[in-house]
Amino acid sequence: MSLDCRDFVEQVTLFLDGALAPEAEQDMIDHLALCDGCERYLDQMRQTARALEDLPADALPGDTRSTLIDTFRSRRA
């Protein structure tokens, strides 16, 4: 299956979590080899995930930090 950029964006969080089937993961890797825009997007998503996870628990009010992390992980574009 050949992915377009929209498909890539929809699956990026699963890809980052290592939750894709091997064939789907290979489709993502194949797409990255051909698409500089999605490569940049993937890098930005990795940086965002790292920044959220590195936030101290008291950096945001209430459960905002965990809500952001949960939202990021469940996002399917």
N, CA, C and O atoms as a Tinker XYZ file with bonds, in Angstrom:
   308  protein
     1  N      0.841000   -1.178000    0.000000    73     2
     2  CA     0.000000    0.000000    0.000000    64     1     3
     3  C      0.885000    1.240000    0.000000    63     2     4     5
     4  O      1.848000    1.328000    0.762000    81     3
     5  N      0.561000    2.165000   -0.832000    73     3     6
     6  CA     1.306000    3.417000   -0.912000    64     5     7
     7  C      0.570000    4.485000   -0.105000    63     6     8     9
     8  O     -0.624000    4.711000   -0.302000    81     7
     9  N      1.281000    5.126000    0.788000    73     7    10
    10  CA     0.686000    6.163000    1.622000    64     9    11
    11  C      0.811000    7.528000    0.972000    63    10    12    13
    12  O      1.800000    7.818000    0.299000    81    11
    13  N     -0.201000    8.367000    1.178000    73    11    14
    14  CA    -0.035000    9.774000    0.846000    64    13    15
    15  C      0.221000   10.514000    2.160000    63    14    16    17
    16  O      0.204000    9.904000    3.229000    81    15
    17  N      0.454000   11.801000    2.084000    73    15    18
    18  CA     0.805000   12.578000    3.279000    64    17    19
    19  C     -0.318000   12.566000    4.313000    63    18    20    21
    20  O     -0.052000   12.513000    5.514000    81    19
    21  N     -1.540000   12.613000    3.866000    73    19    22
    22  CA    -2.673000   12.591000    4.799000    64    21    23
    23  C     -2.689000   11.289000    5.593000    63    22    24    25
    24  O     -2.874000   11.306000    6.810000    81    23
    25  N     -2.498000   10.170000    4.916000    73    23    26
    26  CA    -2.439000    8.878000    5.599000    64    25    27
    27  C     -1.288000    8.852000    6.605000    63    26    28    29
    28  O     -1.429000    8.338000    7.714000    81    27
    29  N     -0.155000    9.410000    6.202000    73    27    30
    30  CA     1.004000    9.454000    7.081000    64    29    31
    31  C      0.663000   10.201000    8.370000    63    30    32    33
    32  O      0.929000    9.711000    9.468000    81    31
    33  N      0.073000   11.387000    8.228000    73    31    34
    34  CA    -0.277000   12.207000    9.386000    64    33    35
    35  C     -1.259000   11.467000   10.287000    63    34    36    37
    36  O     -1.143000   11.530000   11.511000    81    35
    37  N     -2.218000   10.772000    9.699000    73    35    38
    38  CA    -3.212000   10.048000   10.483000    64    37    39
    39  C     -2.604000    8.916000   11.304000    63    38    40    41
    40  O     -3.157000    8.531000   12.334000    81    39
    41  N     -1.474000    8.383000   10.857000    73    39    42
    42  CA    -0.872000    7.236000   11.538000    64    41    43
    43  C      0.388000    7.575000   12.330000    63    42    44    45
    44  O      0.988000    6.691000   12.941000    81    43
    45  N      0.793000    8.839000   12.328000    73    43    46
    46  CA     2.094000    9.185000   12.897000    64    45    47
    47  C      2.208000    8.853000   14.380000    63    46    48    49
    48  O      3.272000    8.412000   14.815000    81    47
    49  N      1.160000    9.046000   15.171000    73    47    50
    50  CA     1.280000    8.738000   16.598000    64    49    51
    51  C      1.412000    7.232000   16.826000    63    50    52    53
    52  O      2.152000    6.801000   17.711000    81    51
    53  N      0.707000    6.439000   16.040000    73    51    54
    54  CA     0.878000    4.987000   16.141000    64    53    55
    55  C      2.299000    4.586000   15.757000    63    54    56    57
    56  O      2.896000    3.709000   16.381000    81    55
    57  N      2.830000    5.231000   14.731000    73    55    58
    58  CA     4.196000    4.968000   14.291000    64    57    59
    59  C      5.183000    5.300000   15.408000    63    58    60    61
    60  O      6.081000    4.511000   15.703000    81    59
    61  N      5.016000    6.465000   16.026000    73    59    62
    62  CA     5.913000    6.875000   17.104000    64    61    63
    63  C      5.814000    5.946000   18.309000    63    62    64    65
    64  O      6.804000    5.726000   19.006000    81    63
    65  N      4.634000    5.406000   18.554000    73    63    66
    66  CA     4.436000    4.498000   19.683000    64    65    67
    67  C      4.832000    3.063000   19.355000    63    66    68    69
    68  O      4.787000    2.198000   20.230000    81    67
    69  N      5.222000    2.795000   18.102000    73    67    70
    70  CA     5.576000    1.437000   17.706000    64    69    71
    71  C      4.376000    0.502000   17.692000    63    70    72    73
    72  O      4.504000   -0.699000   17.930000    81    71
    73  N      3.206000    1.070000   17.410000    73    71    74
    74  CA     1.967000    0.296000   17.494000    64    73    75
    75  C      1.399000   -0.109000   16.135000    63    74    76    77
    76  O      0.267000   -0.587000   16.060000    81    75
    77  N      2.155000    0.072000   15.078000    73    75    78
    78  CA     1.688000   -0.322000   13.748000    64    77    79
    79  C      2.108000   -1.757000   13.434000    63    78    80    81
    80  O      3.123000   -2.246000   13.930000    81    79
    81  N      1.324000   -2.405000   12.617000    73    79    82
    82  CA     1.711000   -3.713000   12.098000    64    81    83
    83  C      2.975000   -3.528000   11.254000    63    82    84    85
    84  O      3.204000   -2.443000   10.720000    81    83
    85  N      3.787000   -4.560000   11.130000    73    83    86
    86  CA     5.039000   -4.430000   10.381000    64    85    87
    87  C      4.862000   -3.886000    8.961000    63    86    88    89
    88  O      5.679000   -3.087000    8.503000    81    87
    89  N      3.817000   -4.304000    8.269000    73    87    90
    90  CA     3.604000   -3.830000    6.896000    64    89    91
    91  C      3.281000   -2.337000    6.886000    63    90    92    93
    92  O      3.779000   -1.597000    6.038000    81    91
    93  N      2.450000   -1.897000    7.824000    73    91    94
    94  CA     2.076000   -0.483000    7.905000    64    93    95
    95  C      3.279000    0.359000    8.305000    63    94    96    97
    96  O      3.461000    1.470000    7.806000    81    95
    97  N      4.101000   -0.172000    9.206000    73    95    98
    98  CA     5.319000    0.547000    9.592000    64    97    99
    99  C      6.251000    0.705000    8.395000    63    98   100   101
   100  O      6.849000    1.764000    8.206000    81    99
   101  N      6.374000   -0.338000    7.593000    73    99   102
   102  CA     7.223000   -0.247000    6.403000    64   101   103
   103  C      6.672000    0.767000    5.412000    63   102   104   105
   104  O      7.440000    1.484000    4.772000    81   103
   105  N      5.348000    0.836000    5.277000    73   103   106
   106  CA     4.739000    1.856000    4.411000    64   105   107
   107  C      5.117000    3.252000    4.887000    63   106   108   109
   108  O      5.406000    4.129000    4.073000    81   107
   109  N      5.117000    3.461000    6.196000    73   107   110
   110  CA     5.502000    4.765000    6.747000    64   109   111
   111  C      6.967000    5.069000    6.412000    63   110   112   113
   112  O      7.295000    6.176000    5.986000    81   111
   113  N      7.829000    4.093000    6.606000    73   111   114
   114  CA     9.254000    4.264000    6.323000    64   113   115
   115  C      9.473000    4.543000    4.842000    63   114   116   117
   116  O     10.276000    5.402000    4.480000    81   115
   117  N      8.767000    3.825000    3.997000    73   115   118
   118  CA     8.883000    4.042000    2.552000    64   117   119
   119  C      8.432000    5.456000    2.186000    63   118   120   121
   120  O      9.058000    6.112000    1.354000    81   119
   121  N      7.355000    5.923000    2.801000    73   119   122
   122  CA     6.866000    7.266000    2.518000    64   121   123
   123  C      7.895000    8.311000    2.971000    63   122   124   125
   124  O      8.147000    9.287000    2.264000    81   123
   125  N      8.480000    8.102000    4.138000    73   123   126
   126  CA     9.486000    9.045000    4.638000    64   125   127
   127  C     10.674000    9.169000    3.688000    63   126   128   129
   128  O     11.260000   10.243000    3.549000    81   127
   129  N     11.019000    8.072000    3.043000    73   127   130
   130  CA    12.147000    8.090000    2.113000    64   129   131
   131  C     11.880000    8.984000    0.905000    63   130   132   133
   132  O     12.813000    9.443000    0.245000    81   131
   133  N     10.606000    9.228000    0.621000    73   131   134
   134  CA    10.227000   10.001000   -0.556000    64   133   135
   135  C      9.698000   11.402000   -0.240000    63   134   136   137
   136  O      9.534000   12.211000   -1.153000    81   135
   137  N      9.430000   11.702000    1.020000    73   135   138
   138  CA     8.718000   12.931000    1.349000    64   137   139
   139  C      9.428000   13.730000    2.445000    63   138   140   141
   140  O      9.356000   13.386000    3.624000    81   139
   141  N     10.101000   14.780000    2.045000    73   139   142
   142  CA    10.800000   15.636000    3.004000    64   141   143
   143  C      9.829000   16.322000    3.958000    63   142   144   145
   144  O     10.158000   16.523000    5.127000    81   143
   145  N      8.649000   16.681000    3.486000    73   143   146
   146  CA     7.666000   17.348000    4.333000    64   145   147
   147  C      7.221000   16.465000    5.482000    63   146   148   149
   148  O      7.116000   16.934000    6.615000    81   147
   149  N      6.963000   15.219000    5.216000    73   147   150
   150  CA     6.540000   14.305000    6.281000    64   149   151
   151  C      7.709000   13.960000    7.198000    63   150   152   153
   152  O      7.508000   13.700000    8.384000    81   151
   153  N      8.909000   13.955000    6.670000    73   151   154
   154  CA    10.080000   13.743000    7.520000    64   153   155
   155  C     10.204000   14.881000    8.537000    63   154   156   157
   156  O     10.478000   14.637000    9.712000    81   155
   157  N     10.005000   16.121000    8.087000    73   155   158
   158  CA    10.029000   17.275000    8.991000    64   157   159
   159  C      8.880000   17.188000    9.993000    63   158   160   161
   160  O      9.061000   17.477000   11.176000    81   159
   161  N      7.704000   16.792000    9.520000    73   159   162
   162  CA     6.549000   16.655000   10.394000    64   161   163
   163  C      6.820000   15.618000   11.491000    63   162   164   165
   164  O      6.529000   15.856000   12.663000    81   163
   165  N      7.369000   14.489000   11.108000    73   163   166
   166  CA     7.696000   13.445000   12.075000    64   165   167
   167  C      8.679000   13.976000   13.114000    63   166   168   169
   168  O      8.516000   13.719000   14.306000    81   167
   169  N      9.679000   14.702000   12.681000    73   167   170
   170  CA    10.650000   15.279000   13.609000    64   169   171
   171  C      9.976000   16.255000   14.569000    63   170   172   173
   172  O     10.276000   16.261000   15.763000    81   171
   173  N      9.077000   17.071000   14.057000    73   171   174
   174  CA     8.346000   18.015000   14.918000    64   173   175
   175  C      7.473000   17.271000   15.926000    63   174   176   177
   176  O      7.381000   17.682000   17.082000    81   175
   177  N      6.843000   16.199000   15.509000    73   175   178
   178  CA     6.008000   15.414000   16.421000    64   177   179
   179  C      6.866000   14.759000   17.508000    63   178   180   181
   180  O      6.459000   14.701000   18.668000    81   179
   181  N      8.034000   14.274000   17.142000    73   179   182
   182  CA     8.951000   13.696000   18.141000    64   181   183
   183  C      9.373000   14.758000   19.159000    63   182   184   185
   184  O      9.394000   14.502000   20.363000    81   183
   185  N      9.705000   15.943000   18.666000    73   183   186
   186  CA    10.105000   17.020000   19.566000    64   185   187
   187  C      8.959000   17.420000   20.491000    63   186   188   189
   188  O      9.177000   17.671000   21.676000    81   187
   189  N      7.755000   17.480000   19.964000    73   187   190
   190  CA     6.582000   17.828000   20.770000    64   189   191
   191  C      6.349000   16.778000   21.851000    63   190   192   193
   192  O      6.093000   17.121000   23.005000    81   191
   193  N      6.435000   15.511000   21.487000    73   191   194
   194  CA     6.228000   14.434000   22.456000    64   193   195
   195  C      7.271000   14.504000   23.563000    63   194   196   197
   196  O      6.948000   14.361000   24.742000    81   195
   197  N      8.524000   14.725000   23.177000    73   195   198
   198  CA     9.594000   14.842000   24.164000    64   197   199
   199  C      9.355000   16.016000   25.102000    63   198   200   201
   200  O      9.523000   15.892000   26.316000    81   199
   201  N      8.965000   17.150000   24.540000    73   199   202
   202  CA     8.730000   18.349000   25.347000    64   201   203
   203  C      7.592000   18.117000   26.343000    63   202   204   205
   204  O      7.691000   18.525000   27.500000    81   203
   205  N      6.529000   17.474000   25.910000    73   203   206
   206  CA     5.412000   17.188000   26.812000    64   205   207
   207  C      5.826000   16.232000   27.927000    63   206   208   209
   208  O      5.477000   16.431000   29.091000    81   207
   209  N      6.562000   15.208000   27.564000    73   207   210
   210  CA     6.969000   14.221000   28.558000    64   209   211
   211  C      8.005000   14.777000   29.529000    63   210   212   213
   212  O      8.098000   14.314000   30.666000    81   211
   213  N      8.784000   15.765000   29.091000    73   211   214
   214  CA     9.815000   16.352000   29.944000    64   213   215
   215  C      9.288000   17.426000   30.885000    63   214   216   217
   216  O     10.003000   17.868000   31.785000    81   215
   217  N      8.041000   17.851000   30.685000    73   215   218
   218  CA     7.476000   18.865000   31.566000    64   217   219
   219  C      7.352000   18.321000   32.985000    63   218   220   221
   220  O      6.874000   17.204000   33.189000    81   219
   221  N      7.779000   19.103000   33.953000    73   219   222
   222  CA     7.559000   18.683000   35.342000    64   221   223
   223  C      6.061000   18.580000   35.635000    63   222   224   225
   224  O      5.257000   19.295000   35.038000    81   223
   225  N      5.702000   17.709000   36.535000    73   223   226
   226  CA     4.295000   17.484000   36.853000    64   225   227
   227  C      3.597000   18.762000   37.295000    63   226   228   229
   228  O      2.397000   18.917000   37.067000    81   227
   229  N      4.324000   19.676000   37.923000    73   227   230
   230  CA     3.701000   20.899000   38.427000    64   229   231
   231  C      3.846000   22.091000   37.478000    63   230   232   233
   232  O      3.559000   23.225000   37.861000    81   231
   233  N      4.286000   21.844000   36.256000    73   231   234
   234  CA     4.503000   22.938000   35.298000    64   233   235
   235  C      3.194000   23.516000   34.772000    63   234   236   237
   236  O      3.145000   24.679000   34.372000    81   235
   237  N      2.162000   22.732000   34.771000    73   235   238
   238  CA     0.860000   23.162000   34.278000    64   237   239
   239  C     -0.186000   22.914000   35.361000    63   238   240   241
   240  O     -0.037000   21.999000   36.171000    81   239
   241  N     -1.235000   23.718000   35.377000    73   239   242
   242  CA    -2.254000   23.566000   36.409000    64   241   243
   243  C     -3.028000   22.254000   36.286000    63   242   244   245
   244  O     -3.275000   21.755000   35.188000    81   243
   245  N     -3.397000   21.719000   37.429000    73   243   246
   246  CA    -4.251000   20.534000   37.471000    64   245   247
   247  C     -3.685000   19.373000   36.678000    63   246   248   249
   248  O     -2.498000   19.058000   36.777000    81   247
   249  N     -4.535000   18.742000   35.898000    73   247   250
   250  CA    -4.123000   17.584000   35.106000    64   249   251
   251  C     -3.866000   17.953000   33.644000    63   250   252   253
   252  O     -3.962000   17.106000   32.755000    81   251
   253  N     -3.537000   19.231000   33.404000    73   251   254
   254  CA    -3.319000   19.702000   32.034000    64   253   255
   255  C     -2.204000   18.931000   31.351000    63   254   256   257
   256  O     -2.336000   18.564000   30.183000    81   255
   257  N     -1.100000   18.676000   32.061000    73   255   258
   258  CA     0.041000   17.956000   31.470000    64   257   259
   259  C     -0.393000   16.575000   31.001000    63   258   260   261
   260  O     -0.134000   16.204000   29.856000    81   259
   261  N     -1.050000   15.809000   31.867000    73   259   262
   262  CA    -1.451000   14.458000   31.477000    64   261   263
   263  C     -2.515000   14.492000   30.379000    63   262   264   265
   264  O     -2.548000   13.612000   29.519000    81   263
   265  N     -3.380000   15.498000   30.408000    73   263   266
   266  CA    -4.382000   15.641000   29.352000    64   265   267
   267  C     -3.712000   15.899000   28.005000    63   266   268   269
   268  O     -4.099000   15.318000   26.991000    81   267
   269  N     -2.706000   16.773000   28.000000    73   267   270
   270  CA    -1.978000   17.051000   26.762000    64   269   271
   271  C     -1.287000   15.799000   26.226000    63   270   272   273
   272  O     -1.353000   15.505000   25.032000    81   271
   273  N     -0.634000   15.075000   27.109000    73   271   274
   274  CA     0.054000   13.851000   26.681000    64   273   275
   275  C     -0.947000   12.833000   26.149000    63   274   276   277
   276  O     -0.723000   12.238000   25.095000    81   275
   277  N     -2.043000   12.629000   26.862000    73   275   278
   278  CA    -3.073000   11.682000   26.404000    64   277   279
   279  C     -3.666000   12.109000   25.064000    63   278   280   281
   280  O     -3.886000   11.280000   24.181000    81   279
   281  N     -3.922000   13.403000   24.921000    73   279   282
   282  CA    -4.478000   13.916000   23.669000    64   281   283
   283  C     -3.500000   13.711000   22.527000    63   282   284   285
   284  O     -3.885000   13.288000   21.437000    81   283
   285  N     -2.235000   14.012000   22.780000    73   283   286
   286  CA    -1.221000   13.833000   21.744000    64   285   287
   287  C     -1.155000   12.369000   21.312000    63   286   288   289
   288  O     -1.112000   12.075000   20.117000    81   287
   289  N     -1.149000   11.471000   22.260000    73   287   290
   290  CA    -1.031000   10.044000   21.939000    64   289   291
   291  C     -2.252000    9.506000   21.223000    63   290   292   293
   292  O     -2.140000    8.584000   20.415000    81   291
   293  N     -3.422000   10.070000   21.508000    73   291   294
   294  CA    -4.639000    9.548000   20.882000    64   293   295
   295  C     -5.001000   10.253000   19.583000    63   294   296   297
   296  O     -5.934000    9.846000   18.891000    81   295
   297  N     -4.270000   11.304000   19.252000    73   295   298
   298  CA    -4.573000   12.085000   18.053000    64   297   299
   299  C     -4.357000   11.259000   16.794000    63   298   300   301
   300  O     -3.333000   10.594000   16.634000    81   299
   301  N     -5.314000   11.314000   15.928000    73   299   302
   302  CA    -5.213000   10.578000   14.661000    64   301   303
   303  C     -5.395000   11.529000   13.482000    63   302   304   305
   304  O     -5.791000   11.115000   12.392000    81   303
   305  N     -5.102000   12.794000   13.711000    73   303   306
   306  CA    -5.146000   13.874000   12.708000    64   305   307
   307  C     -6.525000   14.202000   12.228000    63   306   308
   308  O     -6.692000   15.087000   11.388000    81   307
